[in-house]
Amino acid sequence: MRGLQGMHPAYFALVMATGIVSLACRLLDLDGLAWALLALNLLFYPALWALTVARLVRHRERVVADFLHHGRSVGFFTAVAATCVLGSQCLVIGGWPRVALALWLFGIALWAGLTYAIFTILTVKAEKPTLAEGIHGGWLVAVVAAQSVVVLGAQLAPGFGARQALVLLFCLALWLGGGMLYLWIIGLIFYRYTFFPMSPSDLAPPYWINMGAVAISTLGGTMLIAAADGAPVLLQILPFVRGLTLLWWATATWWIPMLVILGVWRHIWRRFPLRYDPLYWGAVFPLGMYTVCTFRLSSAVAAPELAAISAVFVYVALAAWGVTAAGMLWHLVRGSAAPPPTSR
């Protein structure tokens, strides 16, 4: 199975994108679409795990090679984010707190295992690529993974009773650590963008995670703000959390025009072909996340005007999801098995 052998580790971005667009629809009262996308994710998530396990059994050497690859290894973090985004769907849309809790605990285990395994491997391996060859926007999925645990954990915290404050302290620490990780990685990415030559193929779809990582950091902050009454430590630093949350949102907003301009340069000016790539799900996810985080931020900082942005962006996210889903369906119907040349 050549297709299974070449399956990209970041394919769980399909669940991430579908889940966050579903949650955006729920917040904007598009309940029918929210439920339909939840139903799809209940199929996508186990199917992707089945394919991942099958790939591990039948093509173990390729899985090991992916873990050792600076470009592809970070794709494994999409499994963490997919798990927690699906958990948020189950909680907010399905009303299934026990399922959400099970997914959260699984997400924590995945986050811890993958974070320290991948960064240890990439640190101690003998042969390494240059910065220009090894770094790309997909590295920021490590931030998305951490913040997805925060978002779901903060929503589940009230159900822990006397341990609520402890759960929120864990989420706060992870939120701050994830934010610091963003600053480390985005500095390298920005340096690569501005001081090394860029070709259209270098701007693969994960560069949209530049925005998505701070969008989910914004959402994590709004969830902590909403849960602050349950944790004394959060109440003590609430102004700081509000300010940092607004900073993350402003950063996400700054990235949007820049990413659109780079997309125009890539596909129109340089005429790079636009064809289906599983990594495009990593571009859909930030659009849905920006919709959700902006809606939540409007309440967190008492700025109801921001909700109008979400009312428009939800349709942008839905359109992006629809186009990418159509591309995936066409790709599957044609039976194309080789990984796209833009996959890194």
C-alpha contacts under 8 A as a table, 3 or more apart, distances in Angstrom:
res1	aa1	res2	aa2	distance
1	M	4	L	5.40
1	M	5	Q	6.29
2	R	5	Q	5.01
2	R	6	G	6.27
2	R	337	A	6.16
2	R	338	A	7.03
3	G	6	G	5.30
3	G	7	M	6.04
3	G	336	S	7.84
3	G	337	A	4.31
3	G	338	A	6.14
3	G	339	P	7.45
4	L	7	M	5.09
4	L	51	L	7.22
4	L	55	R	6.04
5	Q	55	R	6.31
5	Q	59	H	6.00
5	Q	62	R	6.85
6	G	62	R	7.84
6	G	337	A	7.86
6	G	338	A	6.82
6	G	339	P	5.87
7	M	11	Y	7.53
7	M	339	P	7.08
8	H	11	Y	5.74
8	H	72	R	7.43
8	H	75	G	7.43
8	H	278	P	7.59
8	H	339	P	7.71
8	H	343	S	7.71
9	P	12	F	7.37
9	P	66	D	7.58
9	P	72	R	6.78
9	P	73	S	7.27
9	P	75	G	4.89
9	P	76	F	5.11
9	P	78	T	7.78
10	A	13	A	5.87
10	A	72	R	7.75
10	A	74	V	7.79
10	A	75	G	3.98
10	A	76	F	5.77
10	A	77	F	7.40
10	A	78	T	5.57
10	A	79	A	7.64
10	A	278	P	7.66
10	A	279	L	6.88
11	Y	14	L	5.93
11	Y	48	L	7.67
11	Y	75	G	7.74
11	Y	78	T	7.36
11	Y	278	P	6.04
11	Y	279	L	7.13
11	Y	281	W	7.88
12	F	15	V	5.42
12	F	16	M	6.59
12	F	45	Y	7.59
12	F	48	L	6.86
12	F	78	T	5.22
12	F	79	A	5.41
12	F	82	A	5.97
13	A	16	M	4.71
13	A	17	A	5.93
13	A	78	T	5.58
13	A	79	A	7.71
13	A	82	A	6.66
13	A	278	P	8.00
13	A	279	L	7.50
13	A	281	W	5.37
13	A	282	G	5.61
13	A	285	F	7.41
14	L	17	A	5.34
14	L	18	T	6.12
14	L	44	F	7.70
14	L	278	P	7.73
14	L	281	W	5.41
14	L	282	G	7.75
15	V	18	T	5.13
15	V	19	G	5.77
15	V	41	N	5.90
15	V	44	F	6.48
15	V	45	Y	6.31
15	V	82	A	5.30
15	V	85	V	7.80
15	V	86	L	7.32
16	M	19	G	5.23
16	M	20	I	6.17
16	M	78	T	7.43
16	M	81	A	6.37
16	M	82	A	4.64
16	M	85	V	6.08
16	M	86	L	7.54
16	M	281	W	7.89
16	M	285	F	6.19
17	A	20	I	5.45
17	A	21	V	6.16
17	A	281	W	5.96
17	A	282	G	7.10
17	A	284	V	5.65
17	A	285	F	4.13
17	A	286	P	7.91
17	A	288	G	7.05
17	A	321	W	7.34
18	T	21	V	5.38
18	T	22	S	6.10
18	T	37	L	6.14
18	T	38	L	7.70
18	T	40	L	7.89
18	T	41	N	6.68
18	T	285	F	7.67
18	T	321	W	7.31
19	G	22	S	5.03
19	G	23	L	6.30
19	G	37	L	6.88
19	G	38	L	6.67
19	G	41	N	6.79
19	G	82	A	7.79
19	G	85	V	5.84
19	G	86	L	5.91
19	G	89	Q	6.44
20	I	23	L	4.99
20	I	24	A	6.12
20	I	85	V	6.72
20	I	285	F	6.60
20	I	288	G	5.43
20	I	289	M	6.02
20	I	292	V	7.64
21	V	24	A	4.94
21	V	25	C	6.22
21	V	34	A	7.68
21	V	37	L	7.84
21	V	285	F	7.47
21	V	288	G	4.85
21	V	289	M	7.52
21	V	314	V	7.46
21	V	317	A	6.49
21	V	318	L	6.65
21	V	321	W	7.78
22	S	25	C	5.13
22	S	26	R	6.34
22	S	33	L	6.76
22	S	34	A	4.26
22	S	35	W	7.21
22	S	36	A	7.99
22	S	37	L	5.45
22	S	38	L	6.50
22	S	89	Q	7.44
23	L	26	R	4.95
23	L	27	L	6.32
23	L	34	A	6.36
23	L	89	Q	6.41
23	L	92	V	7.66
23	L	93	I	7.44
23	L	292	V	7.22
24	A	27	L	5.24
24	A	28	L	6.29
24	A	34	A	7.76
24	A	288	G	6.34
24	A	289	M	7.71
24	A	291	T	6.25
24	A	292	V	5.27
24	A	314	V	6.32
25	C	28	L	5.11
25	C	29	D	6.12
25	C	30	L	4.72
25	C	31	D	6.36
25	C	33	L	6.46
25	C	34	A	5.26
25	C	314	V	6.89
26	R	29	D	5.17
26	R	30	L	5.55
26	R	31	D	5.24
26	R	33	L	7.95
26	R	34	A	5.40
26	R	93	I	7.00
27	L	30	L	7.53
27	L	292	V	7.45
27	L	295	F	7.82
28	L	310	S	7.96
28	L	311	A	6.76
28	L	314	V	7.78
30	L	33	L	5.73
30	L	34	A	6.31
31	D	34	A	4.87
31	D	35	W	6.18
32	G	35	W	5.37
32	G	36	A	6.23
33	L	36	A	5.00
33	L	37	L	6.11
34	A	37	L	5.36
34	A	38	L	6.23
34	A	93	I	7.30
35	W	38	L	4.96
35	W	39	A	6.17
35	W	93	I	7.03
35	W	94	G	7.93
36	A	39	A	5.11
36	A	40	L	6.38
37	L	40	L	4.98
37	L	41	N	6.21
38	L	41	N	5.06
38	L	42	L	6.27
38	L	86	L	7.93
38	L	89	Q	6.68
38	L	90	C	7.87
38	L	93	I	7.88
39	A	42	L	5.15
39	A	43	L	6.78
40	L	43	L	5.22
40	L	44	F	6.11
41	N	44	F	4.73
41	N	45	Y	5.71
41	N	86	L	7.24
42	L	45	Y	5.83
42	L	46	P	7.03
43	L	46	P	6.07
43	L	47	A	6.21
44	F	47	A	5.15
44	F	48	L	6.03
45	Y	48	L	5.34
45	Y	49	W	6.41
45	Y	82	A	7.75
45	Y	83	T	8.00
46	P	49	W	5.04
46	P	50	A	6.08
47	A	50	A	5.04
47	A	51	L	6.25
48	L	51	L	5.05
48	L	52	T	6.02
49	W	52	T	4.91
49	W	53	V	6.10
50	A	53	V	5.26
50	A	54	A	6.10
51	L	54	A	5.00
51	L	55	R	6.00
52	T	55	R	5.08
52	T	56	L	6.18
53	V	56	L	4.98
53	V	57	V	6.22
54	A	57	V	5.12
54	A	58	R	6.00
54	A	59	H	7.97
55	R	58	R	5.21
55	R	59	H	5.17
55	R	60	R	6.73
55	R	63	V	7.38
56	L	59	H	5.52
56	L	60	R	4.64
56	L	63	V	6.18
57	V	60	R	5.81
59	H	62	R	5.50
59	H	63	V	6.67
60	R	63	V	5.12
60	R	64	V	6.23
61	E	64	V	5.10
61	E	65	A	6.08
62	R	65	A	4.88
62	R	66	D	6.15
63	V	66	D	5.05
63	V	67	F	6.44
64	V	67	F	5.13
64	V	68	L	6.43
65	A	68	L	5.09
65	A	69	H	6.19
66	D	69	H	5.05
66	D	72	R	5.52
66	D	73	S	5.23
67	F	70	H	7.91
67	F	72	R	7.14
67	F	73	S	4.53
67	F	118	I	6.72
67	F	121	I	7.70
68	L	73	S	6.48
68	L	121	I	6.69
68	L	122	L	6.82
68	L	125	K	7.76
69	H	72	R	5.44
69	H	73	S	5.46
69	H	122	L	7.95
70	H	73	S	5.87
70	H	74	V	7.33
70	H	122	L	6.76
70	H	128	K	7.72
70	H	129	P	7.50
70	H	134	G	5.40
70	H	135	I	7.41
71	G	74	V	6.71
71	G	75	G	7.97
71	G	134	G	5.68
71	G	135	I	6.86
71	G	136	H	7.32
71	G	138	G	7.73
71	G	139	W	7.88
71	G	344	R	5.31
72	R	75	G	5.46
72	R	76	F	7.84
72	R	344	R	5.83
73	S	76	F	5.96
73	S	118	I	6.84
74	V	77	F	5.74
74	V	118	I	7.36
74	V	138	G	6.57
74	V	139	W	5.58
74	V	141	V	6.83
74	V	142	A	6.80
75	G	78	T	5.79
75	G	138	G	6.87
75	G	139	W	7.84
75	G	141	V	7.22
76	F	79	A	5.84
76	F	80	V	7.82
76	F	114	L	7.44
77	F	80	V	5.40
77	F	81	A	6.77
77	F	111	W	7.37
77	F	114	L	6.92
77	F	115	T	7.88
77	F	141	V	5.96
77	F	142	A	5.72
77	F	145	A	5.93
78	T	81	A	5.13
78	T	82	A	5.88
78	T	141	V	6.54
78	T	145	A	6.78
79	A	82	A	5.10
79	A	83	T	6.11
79	A	110	L	7.71
80	V	83	T	5.23
80	V	84	C	6.45
80	V	107	G	5.24
80	V	108	I	7.77
80	V	110	L	5.84
80	V	111	W	5.82
80	V	145	A	5.34
80	V	148	S	7.69
80	V	149	V	7.97
81	A	84	C	5.26
81	A	85	V	5.92
81	A	107	G	7.55
81	A	144	V	6.45
81	A	145	A	4.61
81	A	146	A	7.77
81	A	148	S	5.45
81	A	149	V	7.46
82	A	85	V	5.18
82	A	86	L	6.00
83	T	86	L	5.33
83	T	87	G	6.22
83	T	103	L	5.95
83	T	104	W	7.30
83	T	106	F	7.53
83	T	107	G	5.74
84	C	87	G	4.74
84	C	88	S	6.23
84	C	100	A	7.94
84	C	103	L	6.24
84	C	104	W	5.77
84	C	107	G	5.94
84	C	148	S	5.67
84	C	149	V	5.98
84	C	152	L	6.18
85	V	88	S	5.02
85	V	89	Q	6.32
85	V	148	S	6.60
85	V	152	L	7.47
86	L	89	Q	4.95
86	L	90	C	6.21
86	L	100	A	7.77
86	L	103	L	7.72
87	G	90	C	5.06
87	G	91	L	6.23
87	G	99	V	6.99
87	G	100	A	4.23
87	G	101	L	7.30
87	G	103	L	5.48
87	G	104	W	6.50
87	G	152	L	6.84
88	S	91	L	5.06
88	S	92	V	5.88
88	S	93	I	7.93
88	S	100	A	6.54
88	S	151	V	7.97
88	S	152	L	5.70
89	Q	92	V	5.32
89	Q	93	I	5.31
89	Q	94	G	6.55
90	C	93	I	5.72
90	C	94	G	4.56
90	C	95	G	5.98
90	C	96	W	5.35
90	C	97	P	7.07
90	C	99	V	6.77
90	C	100	A	5.72
91	L	94	G	5.72
91	L	95	G	4.73
91	L	96	W	5.15
91	L	97	P	5.24
91	L	99	V	7.79
91	L	100	A	5.66
92	V	95	G	5.79
96	W	99	V	5.54
96	W	100	A	6.32
97	P	100	A	4.92
97	P	101	L	6.02
97	P	156	L	7.61
98	R	101	L	5.02
98	R	102	A	6.24
99	V	102	A	5.16
99	V	103	L	6.27
100	A	103	L	5.13
100	A	104	W	6.09
100	A	152	L	7.96
101	L	104	W	4.97
101	L	105	L	6.26
101	L	156	L	7.13
102	A	105	L	5.30
102	A	106	F	6.22
103	L	106	F	5.00
103	L	107	G	5.90
104	W	107	G	4.87
104	W	108	I	6.22
104	W	149	V	6.69
104	W	152	L	6.67
104	W	153	G	6.86
105	L	108	I	5.16
105	L	109	A	6.42
106	F	109	A	5.18
106	F	110	L	6.19
107	G	110	L	5.05
107	G	111	W	5.96
107	G	149	V	6.60
108	I	111	W	5.03
108	I	112	A	6.14
108	I	149	V	6.55
109	A	112	A	5.33
109	A	113	G	6.09
110	L	113	G	5.21
110	L	114	L	5.87
111	W	114	L	5.41
111	W	115	T	5.74
111	W	145	A	6.66
111	W	146	A	6.77
112	A	115	T	5.35
112	A	116	Y	6.31
113	G	116	Y	5.85
113	G	117	A	5.96
114	L	117	A	5.07
114	L	118	I	5.67
115	T	118	I	5.61
115	T	119	F	6.13
115	T	142	A	7.29
116	Y	119	F	5.44
116	Y	120	T	5.76
117	A	120	T	5.29
117	A	121	I	6.11
118	I	121	I	5.16
118	I	122	L	6.15
119	F	122	L	5.11
119	F	123	T	5.99
120	T	123	T	5.06
120	T	124	V	6.20
121	I	124	V	5.50
121	I	125	K	5.83
122	L	125	K	5.70
122	L	128	K	7.97
125	K	128	K	7.01
129	P	132	A	7.96
129	P	133	E	5.83
129	P	134	G	5.48
130	T	133	E	5.25
130	T	134	G	6.01
131	L	134	G	5.19
131	L	135	I	5.73
131	L	192	R	7.10
132	A	135	I	6.12
132	A	192	R	5.89
132	A	196	F	6.77
135	I	139	W	6.93
135	I	188	L	7.45
135	I	189	I	6.47
135	I	192	R	7.67
136	H	139	W	6.03
136	H	189	I	6.29
136	H	202	D	7.97
136	H	206	P	7.31
136	H	207	Y	6.70
137	G	140	L	5.78
137	G	141	V	7.93
137	G	189	I	6.98
137	G	206	P	4.99
137	G	207	Y	4.16
137	G	208	W	6.93
137	G	209	I	5.73
137	G	210	N	5.86
138	G	141	V	5.58
138	G	206	P	4.81
138	G	207	Y	6.61
138	G	209	I	6.50
139	W	142	A	6.09
139	W	185	I	7.24
140	L	143	V	5.18
140	L	144	V	6.56
140	L	182	Y	6.66
140	L	185	I	6.85
140	L	186	I	7.68
140	L	209	I	6.24
140	L	210	N	6.80
140	L	213	A	6.24
141	V	144	V	4.72
141	V	145	A	5.99
141	V	209	I	6.95
141	V	213	A	6.99
142	A	145	A	5.16
142	A	146	A	6.55
143	V	146	A	5.28
143	V	147	Q	6.22
143	V	178	G	5.23
143	V	179	G	7.24
143	V	181	L	6.41
143	V	182	Y	6.05
143	V	213	A	6.04
144	V	147	Q	5.16
144	V	148	S	5.95
144	V	178	G	7.92
144	V	212	G	7.55
144	V	213	A	5.22
144	V	216	I	6.52
144	V	217	S	7.68
145	A	148	S	5.25
145	A	149	V	6.67
146	A	149	V	5.41
146	A	150	V	6.64
146	A	174	L	6.56
146	A	175	W	7.18
146	A	178	G	5.81
147	Q	150	V	4.84
147	Q	151	V	6.20
147	Q	174	L	7.22
147	Q	175	W	5.93
147	Q	178	G	6.37
147	Q	216	I	6.28
147	Q	217	S	5.92
147	Q	220	G	6.17
148	S	151	V	5.13
148	S	152	L	6.35
148	S	216	I	7.16
148	S	220	G	7.57
149	V	152	L	5.49
149	V	153	G	5.89
149	V	171	C	7.57
150	V	153	G	5.08
150	V	154	A	5.96
150	V	171	C	4.88
150	V	172	L	7.45
150	V	174	L	6.66
150	V	175	W	6.20
150	V	220	G	5.87
151	V	154	A	5.45
151	V	155	Q	6.50
151	V	219	L	6.85
151	V	220	G	4.81
151	V	223	M	6.19
152	L	155	Q	5.21
152	L	156	L	6.26
153	G	156	L	5.06
153	G	157	A	5.90
153	G	167	V	7.15
153	G	168	L	7.46
153	G	171	C	6.50
154	A	157	A	5.15
154	A	167	V	7.60
154	A	168	L	6.16
154	A	171	C	6.61
154	A	220	G	7.87
154	A	223	M	5.83
154	A	224	L	6.03
154	A	227	A	6.69
155	Q	158	P	7.22
155	Q	223	M	6.78
155	Q	227	A	7.74
156	L	159	G	5.75
156	L	160	F	7.39
157	A	160	F	5.49
157	A	161	G	7.83
157	A	164	Q	5.07
157	A	165	A	7.82
157	A	167	V	5.98
157	A	168	L	6.48
157	A	227	A	7.86
158	P	161	G	6.08
158	P	164	Q	5.76
158	P	227	A	7.88
158	P	230	G	7.39
159	G	164	Q	7.28
160	F	163	R	5.26
160	F	164	Q	4.98
160	F	167	V	7.77
161	G	164	Q	5.42
162	A	165	A	7.28
163	R	166	L	5.27
163	R	167	V	6.36
164	Q	167	V	5.17
164	Q	168	L	6.20
164	Q	230	G	6.32
164	Q	231	A	7.13
165	A	168	L	5.12
165	A	169	L	6.10
165	A	230	G	5.69
165	A	231	A	4.34
165	A	232	P	7.27
166	L	169	L	5.03
166	L	170	F	6.30
166	L	231	A	7.66
167	V	170	F	5.15
167	V	171	C	6.29
168	L	171	C	4.89
168	L	172	L	5.99
168	L	224	L	7.42
168	L	227	A	7.88
168	L	230	G	7.73
168	L	231	A	6.44
169	L	172	L	5.01
169	L	173	A	6.17
169	L	231	A	7.27
169	L	233	V	7.25
169	L	234	L	7.74
170	F	173	A	5.24
170	F	174	L	6.21
171	C	174	L	5.10
171	C	175	W	5.96
171	C	224	L	7.92
172	L	175	W	5.02
172	L	176	L	6.22
172	L	224	L	7.24
172	L	234	L	7.86
173	A	176	L	5.28
173	A	177	G	6.09
174	L	177	G	4.96
174	L	178	G	5.88
175	W	178	G	5.13
175	W	179	G	6.19
175	W	217	S	7.12
175	W	220	G	6.85
175	W	221	G	7.57
176	L	179	G	5.05
176	L	180	M	6.29
177	G	180	M	5.08
177	G	181	L	6.22
178	G	181	L	4.99
178	G	182	Y	6.30
178	G	217	S	7.80
179	G	182	Y	5.07
179	G	183	L	6.55
179	G	214	V	7.98
179	G	217	S	6.89
180	M	183	L	5.16
180	M	184	W	6.45
181	L	184	W	5.16
181	L	185	I	6.23
182	Y	185	I	5.28
182	Y	186	I	5.77
182	Y	213	A	7.36
182	Y	214	V	7.79
183	L	186	I	5.37
183	L	187	G	6.08
184	W	187	G	5.57
184	W	188	L	6.91
185	I	188	L	5.30
185	I	189	I	6.34
186	I	189	I	4.87
186	I	190	F	5.89
186	I	210	N	7.29
187	G	190	F	5.24
187	G	191	Y	6.10
188	L	191	Y	5.07
188	L	192	R	6.12
189	I	192	R	5.01
189	I	193	Y	6.14
190	F	193	Y	5.02
190	F	194	T	6.19
191	Y	194	T	5.37
191	Y	195	F	5.79
191	Y	196	F	7.82
192	R	195	F	5.58
192	R	196	F	5.47
193	Y	196	F	6.12
193	Y	197	P	7.63
193	Y	198	M	6.96
194	T	197	P	7.95
198	M	202	D	6.17
198	M	203	L	7.82
199	S	202	D	5.34
199	S	203	L	7.26
200	P	203	L	5.56
200	P	204	A	7.78
200	P	265	W	7.99
200	P	266	R	5.06
200	P	267	H	7.85
200	P	270	R	6.90
200	P	272	F	6.38
201	S	204	A	5.94
201	S	272	F	7.73
201	S	342	T	6.14
203	L	206	P	7.80
203	L	207	Y	6.28
203	L	262	L	7.92
203	L	266	R	7.41
204	A	207	Y	6.28
204	A	279	L	7.72
204	A	342	T	6.13
204	A	343	S	7.41
205	P	208	W	6.20
205	P	279	L	5.73
205	P	280	Y	5.23
205	P	282	G	6.53
205	P	283	A	5.74
206	P	209	I	5.44
206	P	210	N	7.85
206	P	279	L	6.37
206	P	280	Y	7.23
206	P	282	G	5.51
206	P	283	A	6.22
207	Y	210	N	5.66
207	Y	259	L	7.82
207	Y	283	A	7.66
208	W	211	M	5.67
208	W	212	G	6.43
208	W	259	L	6.77
208	W	282	G	6.98
208	W	283	A	5.13
208	W	286	P	6.64
209	I	212	G	4.40
209	I	213	A	5.58
209	I	282	G	6.69
209	I	283	A	6.78
209	I	286	P	6.34
210	N	213	A	5.93
210	N	214	V	7.28
210	N	252	A	7.83
210	N	255	W	7.22
211	M	214	V	5.63
211	M	215	A	6.19
211	M	251	T	7.52
211	M	252	A	4.72
211	M	253	T	7.58
211	M	255	W	5.64
211	M	256	I	6.88
211	M	286	P	6.38
212	G	215	A	4.87
212	G	216	I	6.19
212	G	252	A	7.07
212	G	285	F	6.95
212	G	286	P	3.99
212	G	287	L	7.39
212	G	289	M	6.56
212	G	290	Y	7.09
213	A	216	I	5.46
213	A	217	S	6.26
213	A	286	P	7.62
214	V	217	S	4.74
214	V	218	T	6.06
214	V	248	W	5.24
214	V	249	W	6.64
214	V	251	T	6.80
214	V	252	A	5.49
215	A	218	T	5.01
215	A	219	L	6.37
215	A	248	W	6.75
215	A	249	W	6.05
215	A	252	A	5.63
215	A	286	P	7.00
215	A	289	M	5.98
215	A	290	Y	5.39
215	A	293	C	6.18
216	I	219	L	4.82
216	I	220	G	6.06
216	I	289	M	6.23
216	I	290	Y	7.65
216	I	293	C	6.79
217	S	220	G	5.01
217	S	221	G	6.26
217	S	245	T	7.23
217	S	248	W	6.46
218	T	221	G	5.11
218	T	222	T	6.36
218	T	245	T	4.98
218	T	246	L	7.04
218	T	248	W	5.41
218	T	249	W	5.52
218	T	293	C	5.96
218	T	297	L	7.53
219	L	222	T	5.11
219	L	223	M	6.26
219	L	245	T	7.89
219	L	289	M	7.96
219	L	292	V	7.31
219	L	293	C	4.55
219	L	294	T	7.89
219	L	296	R	6.87
219	L	297	L	7.35
220	G	223	M	5.15
220	G	224	L	6.32
221	G	224	L	5.12
221	G	225	I	6.16
221	G	241	V	6.53
221	G	242	R	7.18
221	G	244	L	7.80
221	G	245	T	5.19
222	T	225	I	5.00
222	T	226	A	6.16
222	T	242	R	7.76
222	T	245	T	6.97
222	T	293	C	7.64
222	T	296	R	6.21
222	T	297	L	5.94
222	T	300	A	5.71
223	M	226	A	5.13
223	M	227	A	6.30
224	L	227	A	5.08
224	L	228	A	5.90
224	L	234	L	7.63
225	I	228	A	5.11
225	I	234	L	7.75
225	I	238	L	6.94
225	I	241	V	7.18
225	I	242	R	7.11
225	I	300	A	6.55
226	A	229	D	7.76
226	A	300	A	6.99
227	A	230	G	5.82
227	A	231	A	7.57
228	A	231	A	5.58
228	A	232	P	7.48
228	A	234	L	5.23
228	A	235	L	5.62
228	A	238	L	7.42
229	D	232	P	7.16
229	D	234	L	7.68
229	D	235	L	6.60
231	A	234	L	5.41
231	A	235	L	6.57
232	P	235	L	5.07
232	P	236	Q	6.30
233	V	236	Q	5.19
233	V	237	I	6.65
234	L	237	I	5.37
234	L	238	L	5.62
235	L	238	L	5.10
237	I	240	F	5.34
237	I	241	V	6.34
238	L	241	V	5.02
238	L	242	R	6.16
239	P	242	R	5.10
239	P	243	G	6.13
240	F	243	G	5.09
240	F	244	L	6.08
241	V	244	L	5.21
241	V	245	T	5.96
242	R	245	T	5.11
242	R	246	L	6.23
242	R	300	A	7.53
242	R	301	V	6.92
243	G	246	L	5.17
243	G	247	L	6.23
244	L	247	L	4.87
244	L	248	W	6.28
245	T	248	W	5.20
245	T	249	W	6.37
246	L	249	W	5.07
246	L	250	A	6.14
246	L	297	L	7.85
247	L	250	A	5.12
247	L	251	T	6.19
248	W	251	T	5.08
248	W	252	A	6.22
249	W	252	A	5.04
249	W	253	T	6.14
249	W	293	C	7.86
249	W	294	T	7.52
250	A	253	T	5.02
250	A	254	W	6.14
251	T	254	W	5.04
251	T	255	W	6.41
252	A	255	W	5.29
252	A	256	I	6.77
252	A	290	Y	7.69
253	T	256	I	5.53
253	T	257	P	7.89
254	W	257	P	6.68
254	W	258	M	7.20
255	W	258	M	5.20
255	W	259	L	6.03
256	I	259	L	5.25
256	I	260	V	6.27
257	P	260	V	5.09
257	P	261	I	6.16
258	M	261	I	5.17
258	M	262	L	6.25
259	L	262	L	5.06
259	L	263	G	6.07
260	V	263	G	4.98
260	V	264	V	6.24
261	I	264	V	5.10
261	I	265	W	6.24
262	L	265	W	4.98
262	L	266	R	6.07
263	G	266	R	5.02
263	G	267	H	6.06
263	G	268	I	7.91
264	V	267	H	5.44
264	V	268	I	5.22
264	V	269	W	6.50
265	W	268	I	5.74
265	W	269	W	4.70
265	W	270	R	5.97
266	R	269	W	6.16
266	R	270	R	5.20
266	R	271	R	6.43
266	R	272	F	5.76
267	H	270	R	5.80
267	H	271	R	4.59
267	H	272	F	4.63
267	H	273	P	6.49
267	H	274	L	6.88
268	I	271	R	4.84
268	I	272	F	7.25
275	R	327	G	7.43
276	Y	280	Y	7.28
276	Y	324	T	7.07
276	Y	327	G	5.21
276	Y	328	M	6.32
276	Y	331	H	6.93
276	Y	340	P	7.97
277	D	280	Y	5.60
277	D	328	M	7.83
277	D	340	P	6.08
277	D	342	T	7.46
277	D	343	S	7.33
278	P	281	W	5.98
278	P	282	G	7.98
278	P	328	M	7.57
279	L	282	G	5.38
279	L	283	A	7.34
279	L	343	S	7.06
280	Y	283	A	5.04
280	Y	284	V	6.59
280	Y	324	T	6.91
281	W	284	V	5.01
281	W	285	F	6.28
281	W	321	W	7.77
281	W	324	T	7.04
282	G	285	F	5.44
282	G	286	P	7.17
283	A	286	P	5.91
283	A	287	L	7.13
284	V	287	L	5.46
284	V	288	G	6.62
284	V	317	A	6.45
284	V	320	A	5.85
284	V	321	W	5.96
284	V	324	T	7.94
285	F	288	G	5.31
285	F	289	M	6.05
285	F	317	A	8.00
286	P	289	M	4.87
286	P	290	Y	5.91
287	L	290	Y	5.23
287	L	291	T	6.42
287	L	313	F	7.28
287	L	314	V	7.95
287	L	316	V	7.23
287	L	317	A	5.15
288	G	291	T	5.12
288	G	292	V	6.41
288	G	313	F	7.69
288	G	314	V	6.66
288	G	317	A	5.14
288	G	318	L	7.89
289	M	292	V	5.13
289	M	293	C	5.95
290	Y	293	C	5.23
290	Y	294	T	5.91
290	Y	310	S	7.77
290	Y	313	F	7.77
291	T	294	T	5.50
291	T	295	F	6.35
291	T	309	I	7.46
291	T	310	S	4.67
291	T	311	A	7.84
291	T	313	F	5.56
291	T	314	V	5.78
291	T	317	A	7.81
292	V	295	F	5.23
292	V	296	R	6.27
292	V	310	S	6.99
293	C	296	R	5.12
293	C	297	L	5.90
294	T	297	L	4.96
294	T	298	S	6.23
294	T	306	L	6.35
294	T	307	A	6.59
294	T	309	I	7.24
294	T	310	S	6.19
295	F	298	S	5.40
295	F	299	S	7.32
295	F	306	L	6.69
295	F	307	A	4.92
295	F	309	I	7.85
295	F	310	S	5.74
296	R	299	S	5.64
296	R	300	A	6.36
297	L	300	A	4.78
297	L	301	V	6.03
297	L	302	A	7.89
297	L	303	A	7.58
297	L	306	L	7.59
298	S	301	V	5.88
298	S	302	A	5.72
298	S	303	A	4.61
298	S	304	P	4.86
298	S	305	E	6.95
298	S	306	L	5.24
298	S	307	A	5.84
299	S	302	A	4.95
299	S	303	A	6.38
299	S	304	P	6.47
300	A	303	A	7.82
303	A	306	L	6.02
304	P	307	A	5.65
304	P	308	A	7.94
305	E	308	A	5.89
305	E	309	I	7.89
306	L	309	I	5.50
306	L	310	S	7.20
307	A	310	S	5.25
307	A	311	A	6.48
308	A	311	A	5.04
308	A	312	V	6.76
309	I	312	V	5.47
309	I	313	F	6.10
310	S	313	F	4.86
310	S	314	V	5.85
311	A	314	V	5.89
311	A	315	Y	7.67
312	V	315	Y	5.86
312	V	316	V	6.98
313	F	316	V	4.92
313	F	317	A	6.19
314	V	317	A	5.12
314	V	318	L	6.14
315	Y	318	L	4.88
315	Y	319	A	5.99
316	V	319	A	5.17
316	V	320	A	6.19
317	A	320	A	5.12
317	A	321	W	6.09
318	L	321	W	5.05
318	L	322	G	6.08
319	A	322	G	5.05
319	A	323	V	6.17
320	A	323	V	5.26
320	A	324	T	6.14
321	W	324	T	5.25
321	W	325	A	5.95
322	G	325	A	5.08
322	G	326	A	6.09
323	V	326	A	5.14
323	V	327	G	6.22
324	T	327	G	4.94
324	T	328	M	6.17
325	A	328	M	5.02
325	A	329	L	6.14
326	A	329	L	5.08
326	A	330	W	6.12
327	G	330	W	5.13
327	G	331	H	6.02
328	M	331	H	4.95
328	M	332	L	6.16
329	L	332	L	5.13
329	L	333	V	6.09
330	W	333	V	5.06
330	W	334	R	6.14
331	H	334	R	5.32
331	H	335	G	6.35
331	H	336	S	5.96
332	L	335	G	4.96
332	L	336	S	6.47
333	V	336	S	7.94
339	P	343	S	6.79
340	P	343	S	5.63
341	P	344	R	7.99
